[in-house]
Amino acid sequence: MKKFIKVLGSMLSILAVFSFVNPCFAQEGATKEECVAKVEEAAKLVKKIGIQPALEKFKDTNGPYKWKDSYVFCMDDDMGKLLAHPIPRFIGFPMKNYKDADGKQPFTKVLEEIKTKKKGWVQYYYRPSGADVPKLKITYFLKIPGEKAILCAGYYE
């Protein structure tokens, strides 16, 4: 019995080490490049099918605009009112009023910068689902040409 416990303990130790080293054991997060690519793809979709049909696609939790631990969301360029988000209860929320875990309002920066820039990055602390502490989230934003809307997607540092 002691030998069995010793072997079992060794196996569990090895498994624990591999879970930190081997990427097949870890949940893969979205990357900076994926966020840029998804937002730009979403902007092309708006141009192709129009804003309203595209918004429906961005809301789809099983669609291509929700992947890994990220998603494309869309807000208006006035108050930052959410027009599309994979969590329905967030739609309509003015992101201008959003405060991160540090009490900062990162999307006021986005709404100011979008007047002179057409794209950029914003950083804020957000507690992902299931996390005990907030993590640094870096979000890419892009003004949709010809629309009063901004597309965004972020990844965790």
N, C-alpha and C positions, 0 to 999 in steps of 0.2 A: 504494500500500500504506500509506503514512504517513497519507493522508487517511482510509482505512478504519479504521485503528487509532485515529485521533483521534475519528472519529464513534462508533466502538464504545465508546471510553472515556467520551465524553459521555453516551451512552445508559446505560451502566452507572452513571454518577454520578447521573443522573436517577432511575433505578430505585432506587438506594440511598436517595435522599432520600424518594421516595414510600413506600418500605417502612416508614419511621419515621413518616410523616405520615398516610398513608391507612390507615384501619382495615381495609380489605379485605386488606391484606398482613400484618397482625399477628394473632396468635392471640388471640382474645377470651377473657378470663378471667371466671370467675363473679363476681357482684356480691353485696354485702351483702344487698340486697333479695331476690335469688334464693335465697340460702342460707336466709333466714328463711322464705320461701314454700315451699321444698321440704321443710324440716323440719316445718312446720305441716301441709303436705299429707300427709307421711308419718305424722304423728300421727293424722290423720283416717282414714288407711288402716288403721292398727292398730285403731282403734275399730270400723271397719266390718267387717274380715275376721278380726281376731285377730292376736296377736303373731307366732305361728309362720309363718303364710302371708305376713305382711308382711315378715318377716325375709328370706324367700326372694326377695322382690321387690327388697329393698335390696341384695342380693348380685349381682343381675343387671347385668353390665357393659354390656348393651345396653338396659337399661330406663330409665325416666324419672328414676330417682334417681341416675343418673350423667350428668353433663352438663359441657360445656366442660372446665375443669380441676378440677372439684369432684365431690362425691358425698355422699350421706347415709350415715352409719354409725350403728350402734347399739351401746351398751354397757350392761352391768348397772349398777345404782346402788350396788353394794357395792364391788367391787375395780376396776370399770371394765372388766371382761372383755368383749372385743369379741364381740358376738352376731351382727353382720352387718357386712360390709365387702366392697367389690368385689374385693379381693385375698384369696383364700381362705386363704393361709398366715397371715394376721394374725388370723383368727378364733380366739378363745380367749385371745388375749394380754391380760394385765391392764394397761390403760392407766394405772393408778395407778403402775406402774413405768416408764412411758415417760419418757425424757429427751430434751429437744429439743437442738438444735445448741449451745445455751449451757449445757447440763447441768441445766436446770431441769425440774421435773416439773409441767407445766401442768394435767394432768388430776386431780392431787390437789386442786387448787383447785376444779375442776368438782365433784368428788365431795363436797367440803365444802360448797360453795355450794348444791348441789341440795337439801340438807337444809332450808334456809330459803327459798330462791328456787326458783321452778319453771322459770326460764329465765335465760339470761345469755350472756356472751361471755368467751372466753379467747384470749389471744395467745401465740404461741410461734414459734420459728424452725424451719422444716422445709425440707429440700432436696427440691423437686419433681423428679419423674422428668426426667432430661436436663439439670438445672441444675447449674452448677459450684459455686454457693454457696447457702447456705440463704437463704430469704426469710421475711419476716414473714407468718405465716398467722393469720388471725382467724377463730375458729370459734364459731358460734352453737350453744348447747345448750338442750334442752327436755326436761323430765321428762314422760314419757308418763303421763297420768292413769290411775290404776288398775293400773299395771304397775311392775315394779321395773327399769325401763329408761329410758335417756336417748338421745335422737336428737341427732345433730350433723351440721353441714355447715360448711365453711369456704371462705374466699377469700383470695387473696394481696394484700397491700398493695402 
